[in-house]
């Protein structure tokens, strides 16, 4: 989504307004978490369970998160799935907003430094 974050020919005021709108969306984000939620089939390990033999395995949900170079895995109960999905979705939205903010700030910087668009355009007209 960030490639379309900056319209061609946008003025500095347009870009600053766009940045302010993006920042307000960042501030409005709910609680979030980075990680991956996935399902897997496994044997539970109980000797009396059908999965211990040739029976079907159990479907479980796992959350994995890497923090400080270490991957942590946690079992996610059925009642927690929606909550975990909401946390992960908010994190994905955050990164979309970060990419959009980066594109806007880059466009603002391009227009302000000596080699930026605004300076080059003035130099060409004045030459």
Secondary structure as GFF3:
##gff-version 3
##sequence-region A 1 127
A	DSSP	three_ten_helix	2	4	.	.	.	ID=ss1
A	DSSP	alpha_helix	12	27	.	.	.	ID=ss2
A	DSSP	beta_strand	36	42	.	.	.	ID=ss3
A	DSSP	three_ten_helix	50	52	.	.	.	ID=ss4
A	DSSP	beta_strand	58	67	.	.	.	ID=ss5
A	DSSP	beta_strand	70	76	.	.	.	ID=ss6
A	DSSP	three_ten_helix	78	80	.	.	.	ID=ss7
A	DSSP	alpha_helix	81	110	.	.	.	ID=ss8
A	DSSP	alpha_helix	117	126	.	.	.	ID=ss9
###
